[in-house]
Amino acid sequence: LGWHVTEDLVRRRAEHNNCEIFSLEEISLHQQEIEKLEYLDKWCRHLKILYLQNNLIPKIENVGKLKKLEYLNVALNNIERIENLEGCEELRKLDLTANFIGELSSIEALKHNIHLKELFLVGNPCTEFEGYRQFVVATLHQLKCLDSKQIERSERIQALQNYPEVKQKIREQEQAYLLKRAREKEEAQRKMQKRRDKKQKQMESKLGFDRWKLLFKKKLDSLQGKEKHQAEREEEQESWRTVEDDEDKRFWEEPTPYTPESRLETHRYMEEKRRAKENVRESKKKEKPLWTLVTAEGKVLNVNVPKYVRHLDTSLLDIDVQPTYVRVMVKGKLVLPEEVKPDSSSAKRSQTTGHLVISMPKVCWGAFKSSRTTFSFQERNKVLEV
């Protein structure tokens, strides 16, 4: 379905106007993966500058009510003809750089934009036509600059003199281009259908395999053991990843013409891959094993969890001192290297460093130094401090 212009998106991009969109005069919606231009002529009637470059917009539409619009930038989109700008009465600058405009005669629609001074068409197929610049200069009398180059008076006079001949050449080249585009669209449709059929078969194959796994899972568990079954499952997943990697390699190595269809297909393919990776990450998060806090032998283990507040008030801590361990309720148990006397222990905040200091008299003296945790244990006056 693609991305559309939403009110939430417009408000977020209108931070400079306190997120108020009715009185908005300038907005930048570039690189938002927009595939349809809509609603702006209803929500933002006072727009003067509109940036829409580097999206996937195939058609100029729903901007006709923007009477105050002076600058429209729709560079790097999928636009194939110029249309629906007659209502933009104040339009002075139009940027259509690097689109797919091959129907050059569609610039005649800009005759109604009498204030238009600058036009950018560089990077479009129509700029390859013989007589392209002469045709544009002779058609749009109000234009002062085309593709960043000023239009001199002498250039316009010459273009008008040769206009009938140039116009005929442009029409012929335009028709040839449109026939080529029709073939490209048919080919793109055929390839897309082929890719859909192949993907459908892969999905059916994978679903069939998943059903088989579900039917025989218990039998495999009993005959081969859970560890071996897990290894087979990982091997099967690795096999599917290999298939996907091969498909990805073929996609990027396959020669493809630069067309609106291929650009859109590439975008959707990348979006599909991105979502697949997100789903894998989410599934891994869900499958994350629980922590082992106590071993089968009854030994309590230390668990160091990141992203926790390092400086806490002592009132937020619950200290439980036992003969073989101390429990700090912020993070769980902290294993002690030696046995201590719980009844004679105390907890306080250091006056110099602010660290929490738990003093626990040892039952048996001995020196110990921990290198695996952020705590250190030292023998000091027969007391273990942490």
Salt bridges, closest charged atoms under 4 A:
GLU7 OE2 - ARG11 NH2 2.86
ASP8 OD2 - ARG12 NE 3.06
GLU35 OE1 - ARG268 NH2 2.72
GLU38 OE2 - HIS4 ND1 2.71
GLU61 OE2 - LYS36 NZ 3.34
GLU80 OE1 - ARG181 NE 2.93
GLU83 OE1 - ARG81 NH1 3.19
GLU89 OE2 - LYS67 NZ 3.77
GLU90 OE1 - ARG92 NH2 3.35
GLU103 OE2 - ARG81 NH2 3.10
GLU108 OE2 - ARG171 NH2 3.60
GLU130 OE2 - LYS169 NZ 3.39
GLU155 OE2 - ARG133 NE 2.63
GLU165 OE2 - LYS169 NZ 3.83
GLU184 OE1 - ARG181 NH1 2.91
GLU187 OE2 - ARG190 NH2 2.40
ASP210 OD2 - LYS206 NZ 3.73
ASP210 OD1 - LYS213 NZ 3.59
ASP221 OD2 - LYS217 NZ 3.29
GLU236 OE1 - LYS213 NZ 3.40
GLU238 OE1 - ARG241 NH2 2.73
GLU254 OE2 - LYS191 NZ 3.29
GLU254 OE1 - ARG195 NH2 3.30
GLU261 OE2 - ARG181 NH2 2.97
GLU265 OE2 - ARG195 NH1 2.01
GLU271 OE2 - ARG274 NH2 2.34
GLU271 OE2 - ARG275 NE 3.16
GLU272 OE2 - LYS199 NZ 2.60
GLU278 OE2 - ARG274 NH1 2.52
GLU282 OE2 - LYS285 NZ 3.90
ASP320 OD2 - ARG327 NE 3.79
GLU338 OE2 - LYS362 NZ 3.88
GLU385 OE1 - ARG380 NH1 3.22
